[in-house]
Amino acid sequence: MAAIVAKLMRTGLRRGLRDGSRGWLYVGMTAAALQIARRIFTEQPETVFTTELKPGQGIEVRTVARHDGGRGKRTRR
């Protein structure tokens, strides 16, 4: 979805400013406003762990399934 909005913004602003098309300019400005709003209202990912590695050290990232006893989020079916 973000790629479509970015493409509309580039195309709209280019055709609106360079070619003088008022309709494309409105499309480009609306797409730019949508991108700015998305950046403002999207939560930033939470950092859960940080450490400093020394030369020769490495890390291993694993995903472990959480067992919540059937009390997790319900999914629609």
PDB file of N, CA, C and O in Angstrom:
ATOM      1  N   MET A   1       0.825  -1.190   0.000  1.00  0.00           N
ATOM      2  CA  MET A   1       0.000   0.000   0.000  1.00  0.00           C
ATOM      3  C   MET A   1       0.871   1.257   0.000  1.00  0.00           C
ATOM      4  O   MET A   1       0.578   2.230  -0.694  1.00  0.00           O
ATOM      5  N   ALA A   2       1.944   1.217   0.788  1.00  0.00           N
ATOM      6  CA  ALA A   2       2.822   2.378   0.864  1.00  0.00           C
ATOM      7  C   ALA A   2       3.499   2.640  -0.485  1.00  0.00           C
ATOM      8  O   ALA A   2       3.738   3.791  -0.852  1.00  0.00           O
ATOM      9  N   ALA A   3       3.804   1.574  -1.214  1.00  0.00           N
ATOM     10  CA  ALA A   3       4.455   1.749  -2.517  1.00  0.00           C
ATOM     11  C   ALA A   3       3.512   2.422  -3.513  1.00  0.00           C
ATOM     12  O   ALA A   3       3.943   3.226  -4.340  1.00  0.00           O
ATOM     13  N   ILE A   4       2.236   2.093  -3.428  1.00  0.00           N
ATOM     14  CA  ILE A   4       1.252   2.710  -4.328  1.00  0.00           C
ATOM     15  C   ILE A   4       1.117   4.199  -4.025  1.00  0.00           C
ATOM     16  O   ILE A   4       1.067   5.026  -4.935  1.00  0.00           O
ATOM     17  N   VAL A   5       1.059   4.531  -2.734  1.00  0.00           N
ATOM     18  CA  VAL A   5       0.936   5.931  -2.336  1.00  0.00           C
ATOM     19  C   VAL A   5       2.184   6.707  -2.760  1.00  0.00           C
ATOM     20  O   VAL A   5       2.082   7.843  -3.223  1.00  0.00           O
ATOM     21  N   ALA A   6       3.364   6.095  -2.603  1.00  0.00           N
ATOM     22  CA  ALA A   6       4.601   6.759  -3.005  1.00  0.00           C
ATOM     23  C   ALA A   6       4.631   6.995  -4.516  1.00  0.00           C
ATOM     24  O   ALA A   6       5.058   8.054  -4.977  1.00  0.00           O
ATOM     25  N   LYS A   7       4.180   6.010  -5.275  1.00  0.00           N
ATOM     26  CA  LYS A   7       4.142   6.157  -6.737  1.00  0.00           C
ATOM     27  C   LYS A   7       3.174   7.260  -7.154  1.00  0.00           C
ATOM     28  O   LYS A   7       3.475   8.064  -8.036  1.00  0.00           O
ATOM     29  N   LEU A   8       1.996   7.289  -6.504  1.00  0.00           N
ATOM     30  CA  LEU A   8       1.031   8.351  -6.807  1.00  0.00           C
ATOM     31  C   LEU A   8       1.577   9.727  -6.442  1.00  0.00           C
ATOM     32  O   LEU A   8       1.343  10.702  -7.156  1.00  0.00           O
ATOM     33  N   MET A   9       2.306   9.802  -5.328  1.00  0.00           N
ATOM     34  CA  MET A   9       2.876  11.079  -4.929  1.00  0.00           C
ATOM     35  C   MET A   9       3.901  11.557  -5.952  1.00  0.00           C
ATOM     36  O   MET A   9       3.861  12.710  -6.380  1.00  0.00           O
ATOM     37  N   ARG A  10       4.821  10.673  -6.345  1.00  0.00           N
ATOM     38  CA  ARG A  10       5.841  11.064  -7.315  1.00  0.00           C
ATOM     39  C   ARG A  10       5.220  11.468  -8.648  1.00  0.00           C
ATOM     40  O   ARG A  10       5.553  12.510  -9.211  1.00  0.00           O
ATOM     41  N   THR A  11       4.316  10.631  -9.141  1.00  0.00           N
ATOM     42  CA  THR A  11       3.691  10.905 -10.435  1.00  0.00           C
ATOM     43  C   THR A  11       2.859  12.177 -10.371  1.00  0.00           C
ATOM     44  O   THR A  11       2.931  13.019 -11.266  1.00  0.00           O
ATOM     45  N   GLY A  12       2.072  12.314  -9.316  1.00  0.00           N
ATOM     46  CA  GLY A  12       1.205  13.476  -9.187  1.00  0.00           C
ATOM     47  C   GLY A  12       1.973  14.770  -9.087  1.00  0.00           C
ATOM     48  O   GLY A  12       1.628  15.752  -9.744  1.00  0.00           O
ATOM     49  N   LEU A  13       3.014  14.785  -8.269  1.00  0.00           N
ATOM     50  CA  LEU A  13       3.786  16.015  -8.132  1.00  0.00           C
ATOM     51  C   LEU A  13       4.568  16.323  -9.403  1.00  0.00           C
ATOM     52  O   LEU A  13       4.683  17.483  -9.799  1.00  0.00           O
ATOM     53  N   ARG A  14       5.102  15.290 -10.037  1.00  0.00           N
ATOM     54  CA  ARG A  14       5.852  15.526 -11.272  1.00  0.00           C
ATOM     55  C   ARG A  14       4.945  16.075 -12.373  1.00  0.00           C
ATOM     56  O   ARG A  14       5.265  17.085 -13.000  1.00  0.00           O
ATOM     57  N   ARG A  15       3.810  15.406 -12.606  1.00  0.00           N
ATOM     58  CA  ARG A  15       2.913  15.858 -13.665  1.00  0.00           C
ATOM     59  C   ARG A  15       2.211  17.166 -13.301  1.00  0.00           C
ATOM     60  O   ARG A  15       1.896  17.980 -14.169  1.00  0.00           O
ATOM     61  N   GLY A  16       1.975  17.350 -12.011  1.00  0.00           N
ATOM     62  CA  GLY A  16       1.305  18.570 -11.583  1.00  0.00           C
ATOM     63  C   GLY A  16       2.200  19.782 -11.673  1.00  0.00           C
ATOM     64  O   GLY A  16       1.766  20.841 -12.128  1.00  0.00           O
ATOM     65  N   LEU A  17       3.441  19.647 -11.247  1.00  0.00           N
ATOM     66  CA  LEU A  17       4.347  20.795 -11.261  1.00  0.00           C
ATOM     67  C   LEU A  17       4.985  21.007 -12.632  1.00  0.00           C
ATOM     68  O   LEU A  17       5.075  22.140 -13.104  1.00  0.00           O
ATOM     69  N   ARG A  18       5.425  19.931 -13.269  1.00  0.00           N
ATOM     70  CA  ARG A  18       6.120  20.072 -14.544  1.00  0.00           C
ATOM     71  C   ARG A  18       5.161  20.326 -15.700  1.00  0.00           C
ATOM     72  O   ARG A  18       5.397  21.206 -16.528  1.00  0.00           O
ATOM     73  N   ASP A  19       4.074  19.549 -15.755  1.00  0.00           N
ATOM     74  CA  ASP A  19       3.150  19.658 -16.879  1.00  0.00           C
ATOM     75  C   ASP A  19       2.010  20.628 -16.634  1.00  0.00           C
ATOM     76  O   ASP A  19       1.275  20.974 -17.559  1.00  0.00           O
ATOM     77  N   GLY A  20       1.859  21.069 -15.387  1.00  0.00           N
ATOM     78  CA  GLY A  20       0.819  22.041 -15.076  1.00  0.00           C
ATOM     79  C   GLY A  20      -0.570  21.448 -14.923  1.00  0.00           C
ATOM     80  O   GLY A  20      -1.558  22.174 -15.033  1.00  0.00           O
ATOM     81  N   SER A  21      -0.674  20.149 -14.670  1.00  0.00           N
ATOM     82  CA  SER A  21      -1.974  19.505 -14.508  1.00  0.00           C
ATOM     83  C   SER A  21      -2.452  19.682 -13.065  1.00  0.00           C
ATOM     84  O   SER A  21      -1.842  19.157 -12.133  1.00  0.00           O
ATOM     85  N   ARG A  22      -3.520  20.407 -12.895  1.00  0.00           N
ATOM     86  CA  ARG A  22      -4.030  20.693 -11.561  1.00  0.00           C
ATOM     87  C   ARG A  22      -4.558  19.427 -10.880  1.00  0.00           C
ATOM     88  O   ARG A  22      -4.390  19.262  -9.672  1.00  0.00           O
ATOM     89  N   GLY A  23      -5.190  18.540 -11.638  1.00  0.00           N
ATOM     90  CA  GLY A  23      -5.708  17.294 -11.080  1.00  0.00           C
ATOM     91  C   GLY A  23      -4.599  16.411 -10.530  1.00  0.00           C
ATOM     92  O   GLY A  23      -4.711  15.879  -9.425  1.00  0.00           O
ATOM     93  N   TRP A  24      -3.517  16.252 -11.308  1.00  0.00           N
ATOM     94  CA  TRP A  24      -2.387  15.448 -10.842  1.00  0.00           C
ATOM     95  C   TRP A  24      -1.708  16.098  -9.641  1.00  0.00           C
ATOM     96  O   TRP A  24      -1.217  15.401  -8.753  1.00  0.00           O
ATOM     97  N   LEU A  25      -1.676  17.412  -9.609  1.00  0.00           N
ATOM     98  CA  LEU A  25      -1.083  18.091  -8.465  1.00  0.00           C
ATOM     99  C   LEU A  25      -1.870  17.773  -7.194  1.00  0.00           C
ATOM    100  O   LEU A  25      -1.280  17.542  -6.138  1.00  0.00           O
ATOM    101  N   TYR A  26      -3.204  17.760  -7.294  1.00  0.00           N
ATOM    102  CA  TYR A  26      -4.037  17.412  -6.135  1.00  0.00           C
ATOM    103  C   TYR A  26      -3.807  15.962  -5.707  1.00  0.00           C
ATOM    104  O   TYR A  26      -3.766  15.658  -4.514  1.00  0.00           O
ATOM    105  N   VAL A  27      -3.659  15.072  -6.689  1.00  0.00           N
ATOM    106  CA  VAL A  27      -3.376  13.667  -6.373  1.00  0.00           C
ATOM    107  C   VAL A  27      -2.042  13.566  -5.637  1.00  0.00           C
ATOM    108  O   VAL A  27      -1.950  12.864  -4.630  1.00  0.00           O
ATOM    109  N   GLY A  28      -1.018  14.246  -6.116  1.00  0.00           N
ATOM    110  CA  GLY A  28       0.303  14.217  -5.493  1.00  0.00           C
ATOM    111  C   GLY A  28       0.300  14.802  -4.097  1.00  0.00           C
ATOM    112  O   GLY A  28       0.937  14.261  -3.193  1.00  0.00           O
ATOM    113  N   MET A  29      -0.409  15.899  -3.914  1.00  0.00           N
ATOM    114  CA  MET A  29      -0.473  16.524  -2.591  1.00  0.00           C
ATOM    115  C   MET A  29      -1.242  15.654  -1.605  1.00  0.00           C
ATOM    116  O   MET A  29      -0.865  15.562  -0.437  1.00  0.00           O
ATOM    117  N   THR A  30      -2.312  15.016  -2.060  1.00  0.00           N
ATOM    118  CA  THR A  30      -3.080  14.123  -1.186  1.00  0.00           C
ATOM    119  C   THR A  30      -2.245  12.917  -0.793  1.00  0.00           C
ATOM    120  O   THR A  30      -2.261  12.511   0.369  1.00  0.00           O
ATOM    121  N   ALA A  31      -1.519  12.339  -1.732  1.00  0.00           N
ATOM    122  CA  ALA A  31      -0.667  11.183  -1.434  1.00  0.00           C
ATOM    123  C   ALA A  31       0.448  11.583  -0.468  1.00  0.00           C
ATOM    124  O   ALA A  31       0.787  10.813   0.429  1.00  0.00           O
ATOM    125  N   ALA A  32       1.016  12.765  -0.637  1.00  0.00           N
ATOM    126  CA  ALA A  32       2.055  13.235   0.284  1.00  0.00           C
ATOM    127  C   ALA A  32       1.479  13.408   1.687  1.00  0.00           C
ATOM    128  O   ALA A  32       2.128  13.050   2.670  1.00  0.00           O
ATOM    129  N   ALA A  33       0.275  13.950   1.790  1.00  0.00           N
ATOM    130  CA  ALA A  33      -0.369  14.117   3.096  1.00  0.00           C
ATOM    131  C   ALA A  33      -0.637  12.760   3.751  1.00  0.00           C
ATOM    132  O   ALA A  33      -0.491  12.620   4.965  1.00  0.00           O
ATOM    133  N   LEU A  34      -1.028  11.759   2.951  1.00  0.00           N
ATOM    134  CA  LEU A  34      -1.245  10.413   3.489  1.00  0.00           C
ATOM    135  C   LEU A  34       0.049   9.811   4.023  1.00  0.00           C
ATOM    136  O   LEU A  34       0.046   9.170   5.074  1.00  0.00           O
ATOM    137  N   GLN A  35       1.143  10.009   3.317  1.00  0.00           N
ATOM    138  CA  GLN A  35       2.432   9.485   3.793  1.00  0.00           C
ATOM    139  C   GLN A  35       2.856  10.161   5.091  1.00  0.00           C
ATOM    140  O   GLN A  35       3.346   9.498   6.006  1.00  0.00           O
ATOM    141  N   ILE A  36       2.672  11.461   5.174  1.00  0.00           N
ATOM    142  CA  ILE A  36       3.035  12.180   6.396  1.00  0.00           C
ATOM    143  C   ILE A  36       2.169  11.716   7.559  1.00  0.00           C
ATOM    144  O   ILE A  36       2.675  11.509   8.662  1.00  0.00           O
ATOM    145  N   ALA A  37       0.865  11.549   7.325  1.00  0.00           N
ATOM    146  CA  ALA A  37      -0.039  11.086   8.378  1.00  0.00           C
ATOM    147  C   ALA A  37       0.331   9.687   8.838  1.00  0.00           C
ATOM    148  O   ALA A  37       0.283   9.396  10.033  1.00  0.00           O
ATOM    149  N   ARG A  38       0.700   8.816   7.906  1.00  0.00           N
ATOM    150  CA  ARG A  38       1.092   7.454   8.265  1.00  0.00           C
ATOM    151  C   ARG A  38       2.328   7.466   9.157  1.00  0.00           C
ATOM    152  O   ARG A  38       2.402   6.712  10.128  1.00  0.00           O
ATOM    153  N   ARG A  39       3.284   8.304   8.838  1.00  0.00           N
ATOM    154  CA  ARG A  39       4.497   8.393   9.656  1.00  0.00           C
ATOM    155  C   ARG A  39       4.208   8.940  11.043  1.00  0.00           C
ATOM    156  O   ARG A  39       4.819   8.509  12.021  1.00  0.00           O
ATOM    157  N   ILE A  40       3.287   9.880  11.135  1.00  0.00           N
ATOM    158  CA  ILE A  40       2.960  10.478  12.426  1.00  0.00           C
ATOM    159  C   ILE A  40       2.217   9.496  13.318  1.00  0.00           C
ATOM    160  O   ILE A  40       2.512   9.402  14.509  1.00  0.00           O
ATOM    161  N   PHE A  41       1.260   8.765  12.763  1.00  0.00           N
ATOM    162  CA  PHE A  41       0.381   7.936  13.566  1.00  0.00           C
ATOM    163  C   PHE A  41       0.815   6.477  13.709  1.00  0.00           C
ATOM    164  O   PHE A  41       0.171   5.717  14.432  1.00  0.00           O
ATOM    165  N   THR A  42       1.888   6.071  13.038  1.00  0.00           N
ATOM    166  CA  THR A  42       2.372   4.708  13.157  1.00  0.00           C
ATOM    167  C   THR A  42       3.304   4.621  14.364  1.00  0.00           C
ATOM    168  O   THR A  42       4.205   5.444  14.525  1.00  0.00           O
ATOM    169  N   GLU A  43       3.075   3.610  15.211  1.00  0.00           N
ATOM    170  CA  GLU A  43       3.932   3.425  16.377  1.00  0.00           C
ATOM    171  C   GLU A  43       5.296   2.911  15.943  1.00  0.00           C
ATOM    172  O   GLU A  43       5.409   2.091  15.031  1.00  0.00           O
ATOM    173  N   GLN A  44       6.317   3.404  16.605  1.00  0.00           N
ATOM    174  CA  GLN A  44       7.671   2.948  16.334  1.00  0.00           C
ATOM    175  C   GLN A  44       7.878   1.605  17.029  1.00  0.00           C
ATOM    176  O   GLN A  44       7.345   1.395  18.119  1.00  0.00           O
ATOM    177  N   PRO A  45       8.632   0.701  16.431  1.00  0.00           N
ATOM    178  CA  PRO A  45       8.869  -0.591  17.076  1.00  0.00           C
ATOM    179  C   PRO A  45       9.603  -0.409  18.409  1.00  0.00           C
ATOM    180  O   PRO A  45      10.450   0.472  18.554  1.00  0.00           O
ATOM    181  N   GLU A  46       9.258  -1.259  19.369  1.00  0.00           N
ATOM    182  CA  GLU A  46       9.848  -1.178  20.695  1.00  0.00           C
ATOM    183  C   GLU A  46      11.154  -1.970  20.737  1.00  0.00           C
ATOM    184  O   GLU A  46      11.202  -3.117  20.292  1.00  0.00           O
ATOM    185  N   THR A  47      12.207  -1.362  21.269  1.00  0.00           N
ATOM    186  CA  THR A  47      13.478  -2.046  21.454  1.00  0.00           C
ATOM    187  C   THR A  47      13.393  -2.840  22.752  1.00  0.00           C
ATOM    188  O   THR A  47      13.173  -2.262  23.816  1.00  0.00           O
ATOM    189  N   VAL A  48      13.565  -4.162  22.678  1.00  0.00           N
ATOM    190  CA  VAL A  48      13.426  -4.995  23.862  1.00  0.00           C
ATOM    191  C   VAL A  48      14.774  -5.431  24.429  1.00  0.00           C
ATOM    192  O   VAL A  48      14.840  -5.872  25.577  1.00  0.00           O
ATOM    193  N   PHE A  49      15.830  -5.322  23.667  1.00  0.00           N
ATOM    194  CA  PHE A  49      17.143  -5.720  24.160  1.00  0.00           C
ATOM    195  C   PHE A  49      18.212  -4.992  23.370  1.00  0.00           C
ATOM    196  O   PHE A  49      18.102  -4.833  22.154  1.00  0.00           O
ATOM    197  N   THR A  50      19.237  -4.555  24.064  1.00  0.00           N
ATOM    198  CA  THR A  50      20.369  -3.929  23.393  1.00  0.00           C
ATOM    199  C   THR A  50      21.647  -4.329  24.127  1.00  0.00           C
ATOM    200  O   THR A  50      21.646  -4.453  25.351  1.00  0.00           O
ATOM    201  N   THR A  51      22.715  -4.526  23.400  1.00  0.00           N
ATOM    202  CA  THR A  51      24.003  -4.881  23.986  1.00  0.00           C
ATOM    203  C   THR A  51      25.105  -4.457  23.030  1.00  0.00           C
ATOM    204  O   THR A  51      24.865  -4.184  21.854  1.00  0.00           O
ATOM    205  N   GLU A  52      26.313  -4.408  23.561  1.00  0.00           N
ATOM    206  CA  GLU A  52      27.453  -4.046  22.725  1.00  0.00           C
ATOM    207  C   GLU A  52      28.297  -5.300  22.492  1.00  0.00           C
ATOM    208  O   GLU A  52      28.655  -5.997  23.441  1.00  0.00           O
ATOM    209  N   LEU A  53      28.605  -5.575  21.257  1.00  0.00           N
ATOM    210  CA  LEU A  53      29.416  -6.752  20.924  1.00  0.00           C
ATOM    211  C   LEU A  53      30.870  -6.348  20.765  1.00  0.00           C
ATOM    212  O   LEU A  53      31.196  -5.296  20.217  1.00  0.00           O
ATOM    213  N   LYS A  54      31.729  -7.222  21.264  1.00  0.00           N
ATOM    214  CA  LYS A  54      33.168  -7.027  21.098  1.00  0.00           C
ATOM    215  C   LYS A  54      33.605  -7.813  19.868  1.00  0.00           C
ATOM    216  O   LYS A  54      32.898  -8.726  19.441  1.00  0.00           O
ATOM    217  N   PRO A  55      34.752  -7.478  19.294  1.00  0.00           N
ATOM    218  CA  PRO A  55      35.216  -8.218  18.119  1.00  0.00           C
ATOM    219  C   PRO A  55      35.275  -9.720  18.386  1.00  0.00           C
ATOM    220  O   PRO A  55      35.810 -10.157  19.405  1.00  0.00           O
ATOM    221  N   GLY A  56      34.726 -10.497  17.471  1.00  0.00           N
ATOM    222  CA  GLY A  56      34.705 -11.940  17.592  1.00  0.00           C
ATOM    223  C   GLY A  56      33.440 -12.487  18.229  1.00  0.00           C
ATOM    224  O   GLY A  56      33.185 -13.689  18.141  1.00  0.00           O
ATOM    225  N   GLN A  57      32.643 -11.646  18.865  1.00  0.00           N
ATOM    226  CA  GLN A  57      31.403 -12.096  19.479  1.00  0.00           C
ATOM    227  C   GLN A  57      30.300 -12.109  18.436  1.00  0.00           C
ATOM    228  O   GLN A  57      30.393 -11.427  17.416  1.00  0.00           O
ATOM    229  N   GLY A  58      29.258 -12.885  18.692  1.00  0.00           N
ATOM    230  CA  GLY A  58      28.122 -12.954  17.783  1.00  0.00           C
ATOM    231  C   GLY A  58      26.838 -13.097  18.572  1.00  0.00           C
ATOM    232  O   GLY A  58      26.856 -13.260  19.792  1.00  0.00           O
ATOM    233  N   ILE A  59      25.734 -13.035  17.867  1.00  0.00           N
ATOM    234  CA  ILE A  59      24.436 -13.205  18.501  1.00  0.00           C
ATOM    235  C   ILE A  59      23.629 -14.220  17.716  1.00  0.00           C
ATOM    236  O   ILE A  59      23.887 -14.457  16.536  1.00  0.00           O
ATOM    237  N   GLU A  60      22.658 -14.813  18.374  1.00  0.00           N
ATOM    238  CA  GLU A  60      21.738 -15.737  17.732  1.00  0.00           C
ATOM    239  C   GLU A  60      20.327 -15.269  18.067  1.00  0.00           C
ATOM    240  O   GLU A  60      19.995 -15.082  19.237  1.00  0.00           O
ATOM    241  N   VAL A  61      19.513 -15.084  17.065  1.00  0.00           N
ATOM    242  CA  VAL A  61      18.139 -14.646  17.264  1.00  0.00           C
ATOM    243  C   VAL A  61      17.227 -15.828  16.990  1.00  0.00           C
ATOM    244  O   VAL A  61      17.277 -16.422  15.913  1.00  0.00           O
ATOM    245  N   ARG A  62      16.384 -16.173  17.977  1.00  0.00           N
ATOM    246  CA  ARG A  62      15.466 -17.299  17.831  1.00  0.00           C
ATOM    247  C   ARG A  62      14.061 -16.830  18.150  1.00  0.00           C
ATOM    248  O   ARG A  62      13.867 -15.888  18.918  1.00  0.00           O
ATOM    249  N   THR A  63      13.098 -17.485  17.564  1.00  0.00           N
ATOM    250  CA  THR A  63      11.699 -17.247  17.873  1.00  0.00           C
ATOM    251  C   THR A  63      11.173 -18.462  18.607  1.00  0.00           C
ATOM    252  O   THR A  63      11.278 -19.588  18.123  1.00  0.00           O
ATOM    253  N   VAL A  64      10.608 -18.227  19.774  1.00  0.00           N
ATOM    254  CA  VAL A  64      10.081 -19.303  20.589  1.00  0.00           C
ATOM    255  C   VAL A  64       8.569 -19.124  20.669  1.00  0.00           C
ATOM    256  O   VAL A  64       8.079 -18.051  21.022  1.00  0.00           O
ATOM    257  N   ALA A  65       7.838 -20.184  20.336  1.00  0.00           N
ATOM    258  CA  ALA A  65       6.378 -20.115  20.382  1.00  0.00           C
ATOM    259  C   ALA A  65       5.926 -19.923  21.825  1.00  0.00           C
ATOM    260  O   ALA A  65       6.412 -20.589  22.738  1.00  0.00           O
ATOM    261  N   ARG A  66       4.993 -19.007  22.009  1.00  0.00           N
ATOM    262  CA  ARG A  66       4.493 -18.730  23.341  1.00  0.00           C
ATOM    263  C   ARG A  66       3.278 -19.601  23.608  1.00  0.00           C
ATOM    264  O   ARG A  66       2.366 -19.685  22.785  1.00  0.00           O
ATOM    265  N   HIS A  67       3.276 -20.243  24.757  1.00  0.00           N
ATOM    266  CA  HIS A  67       2.129 -21.057  25.147  1.00  0.00           C
ATOM    267  C   HIS A  67       1.316 -20.248  26.140  1.00  0.00           C
ATOM    268  O   HIS A  67       1.756 -19.999  27.262  1.00  0.00           O
ATOM    269  N   ASP A  68       0.124 -19.838  25.720  1.00  0.00           N
ATOM    270  CA  ASP A  68      -0.688 -18.999  26.597  1.00  0.00           C
ATOM    271  C   ASP A  68      -1.955 -19.711  27.063  1.00  0.00           C
ATOM    272  O   ASP A  68      -2.905 -19.055  27.492  1.00  0.00           O
ATOM    273  N   GLY A  69      -1.984 -21.027  26.986  1.00  0.00           N
ATOM    274  CA  GLY A  69      -3.096 -21.789  27.533  1.00  0.00           C
ATOM    275  C   GLY A  69      -4.426 -21.536  26.851  1.00  0.00           C
ATOM    276  O   GLY A  69      -5.478 -21.687  27.472  1.00  0.00           O
ATOM    277  N   GLY A  70      -4.394 -21.154  25.584  1.00  0.00           N
ATOM    278  CA  GLY A  70      -5.646 -20.923  24.869  1.00  0.00           C
ATOM    279  C   GLY A  70      -6.309 -19.599  25.200  1.00  0.00           C
ATOM    280  O   GLY A  70      -7.472 -19.384  24.858  1.00  0.00           O
ATOM    281  N   ARG A  71      -5.592 -18.719  25.855  1.00  0.00           N
ATOM    282  CA  ARG A  71      -6.178 -17.435  26.246  1.00  0.00           C
ATOM    283  C   ARG A  71      -5.633 -16.286  25.419  1.00  0.00           C
ATOM    284  O   ARG A  71      -5.706 -15.128  25.830  1.00  0.00           O
ATOM    285  N   GLY A  72      -5.093 -16.599  24.270  1.00  0.00           N
ATOM    286  CA  GLY A  72      -4.531 -15.561  23.411  1.00  0.00           C
ATOM    287  C   GLY A  72      -5.627 -14.841  22.646  1.00  0.00           C
ATOM    288  O   GLY A  72      -6.815 -15.000  22.928  1.00  0.00           O
ATOM    289  N   LYS A  73      -5.209 -14.053  21.680  1.00  0.00           N
ATOM    290  CA  LYS A  73      -6.177 -13.331  20.856  1.00  0.00           C
ATOM    291  C   LYS A  73      -7.035 -14.301  20.059  1.00  0.00           C
ATOM    292  O   LYS A  73      -6.545 -15.294  19.522  1.00  0.00           O
ATOM    293  N   ARG A  74      -8.284 -14.002  19.996  1.00  0.00           N
ATOM    294  CA  ARG A  74      -9.190 -14.832  19.197  1.00  0.00           C
ATOM    295  C   ARG A  74      -9.139 -14.362  17.764  1.00  0.00           C
ATOM    296  O   ARG A  74      -9.056 -13.164  17.493  1.00  0.00           O
ATOM    297  N   THR A  75      -9.187 -15.299  16.856  1.00  0.00           N
ATOM    298  CA  THR A  75      -9.196 -14.951  15.437  1.00  0.00           C
ATOM    299  C   THR A  75     -10.584 -15.161  14.881  1.00  0.00           C
ATOM    300  O   THR A  75     -11.304 -16.072  15.290  1.00  0.00           O
ATOM    301  N   ARG A  76     -10.950 -14.311  13.948  1.00  0.00           N
ATOM    302  CA  ARG A  76     -12.261 -14.463  13.295  1.00  0.00           C
ATOM    303  C   ARG A  76     -12.213 -15.607  12.316  1.00  0.00           C
ATOM    304  O   ARG A  76     -11.206 -15.834  11.646  1.00  0.00           O
ATOM    305  N   ARG A  77     -13.288 -16.307  12.245  1.00  0.00           N
ATOM    306  CA  ARG A  77     -13.376 -17.422  11.287  1.00  0.00           C
ATOM    307  C   ARG A  77     -14.555 -17.243  10.397  1.00  0.00           C
ATOM    308  O   ARG A  77     -14.801 -18.076   9.524  1.00  0.00           O
TER     309      ARG A  77
END
